[in-house]
Amino acid sequence: VYPDRELAINPGKVFGDLQGIATRDPAFGLEAVWIESGQREHAQALGYTIVDASTVVATHLSELVQRHAAELLGHEEVQQLIESLEKVAPKLVEDLTPKTLSLSVILKVLQNLLLEQVPIRDMRTIAETLAEHGAISQDPAALTAAVRVALSRGIIQQLVGSKEEIPVIVLEQELERLLQQSLMSSGEDGGVFEPGLAERLQNNLREAALQQEREGNEVIVLVVAGVRAWLARFMRHSGIDGHALSYNEIPDNRRVKVVATIGPQEQA
C-alpha cells in the first residue's frame, strides 16, 4: 500500500493505460495501478475506478473477514443467533432445536453457507428450511443444499444485482456424467478420475473464469445439483475465485446466458 497514492482499478473496460505502479486490487484481484493524486481525473476519464489507500485497506480487511467467517463462527455464536430468533419466532425455534436438529448440525450448515460467502442474515428462512428438511435428513450437506435453494433469490441478487440475465459457465453433459459417476462411487469427496481429468478441468475452469473477470462479470459455474458442492470445493482448493450454482438455485424470474462450455478435454 502506498499512502501517498491512489489505486486506479480496471473494472474490465478502460480506454487507455496509466503510468504508475502496476498491481492488483487486493480484495478482488482486478488489475490496478497506484497513481499520483494529480492523475485522478485523467484516470476516471479513461474508465478506471479510483480508491484512496485507506479505503483499499478497509475493503481488504472486510474481504478477509468475509472469507474467513466460517472459521470465526462457533457454537456460542450460533446459540446467540438462535436466542435472537427465539424472541421473534419462539415456536419455530422450539420445532428446530433440539427437537429436530442439534446445535452442531446447525453450526455445520451455517459454516457451509459462509464458506461459499452466502450471508446468514435471514435466519428465519434458514431455520424454517432446516426445521422442515431436518425431519427427513440430518446430513449437513443435504440440509445446506435445501437452505441454498430457499435463499436462492438473495444469492443471485448478491451476485448479479437486479439483472434478469445471468452469465454462466456450464459443463458439457459428458463431463457432468463423469463427475456424477465418480461422486456416486466414491462419495462426495470424489477423487476417482481418469489421469489428468482433474488437471484439465482446473485449467479450463481457470481460463473461463479469467475471461469472465476480464469482462467484469462474476464467475458463476452452473451445474446439476449432485455435482455443485463438490465443484465449489474443487474451485476453492484450486484458487479459482467463483461461485458454483445448481440449476434449481436459479429463480424463475431470471434467465441464464451460457458464456462458456467446459468439456473433459483441454480447451483449444
Residue, then its C-alpha position, 0 to 999 in steps of 0.5 A: v500500500y502506498p499512502d501517498r497514492e491512489l489505486a486506479i482499478n480496471p473494472g474490465k473496460v478502460f480506454g487507455d493505460l496509466q503510468g504508475i505502479a502496476t498491481r492488483d486490487p487486493a480484495f478482488g484481484l482486478e488489475a490496478v495501478w497506484i497513481e499520483s493524486g494529480q492523475r485522478e481525473h485523467a484516470q476516471a476519464l479513461g474508465y478506471t475506478i479510483v480508491d484512496a489507500s485507506t479505503v483499499v485497506a478497509t475493503h481488504l480487511s472486510e474481504l478477509v473477514q468475509r472469507h474467513a467467517a466460517e472459521l470465526l463462527g462457533h457454537e456460542e455464536v450460533q446459540q446467540l443467533i438462535e436466542s435472537l430468533e427465539k424472541v421473534a419466532p419462539k415456536l419455530v425455534e422450539d420445532l428446530t432445536p433440539k427437537t429436530l436438529s442439534l446445535s452442531v448440525i446447525l453450526k455445520v450448515l451455517q459454516n457451509l453457507l459462509l464458506e461459499q460467502v452466502p450471508i446468514r442474515d435471514m435466519r428465519t428462512i434458514a431455520e424454517t428450511l432446516a426445521e422442515h428438511g431436518a425431519i427427513s435428513q440430518d446430513p449437513a450437506a443435504l440440509t445446506a443444499a435445501v437452505r441454498v435453494a430457499l435463499s436462492r433469490g438473495i444469492i443471485q441478487q448478491l451476485v448479479g444485482s437486479k439483472e434478469e440475465i445471468p452469465v454462466i459457465v456450464l459443463e458439457q453433459e459428458l463431463e457432468r456424467l463423469l463427475q456424477q459417476s465418480l461422486m456416486s462411487s466414491g462419495e462426495d469427496g470424489g477423487v476417482f478420475e481418469p489421469g489428468l481429468a482433474e488437471r484439465l478441468q482446473n485449467n479450463l475452469r481457470e481460463a473461463a473464469l479469467q475471461q469472465e473477470r476480464e469482462g467484469n462479470e462474476v464467475i458463476v459455474l452452473v451445474v446439476a445439483g449432485v455435482r455443485a458442492w463438490l465443484a465449489r470445493f474443487m474451485r476453492h482448493s484450486g484458487i479459482d475465485g467463483h461461485a458454483l450454482s445448481y440449476n434449481e438455485i436459479p429463480d424463475n424470474r431470471r434467465v441464464k446466458v451460457v458464456a462458456t462450455i467446459g468439456p473433459q478435454e483441454q480447451a483449444 
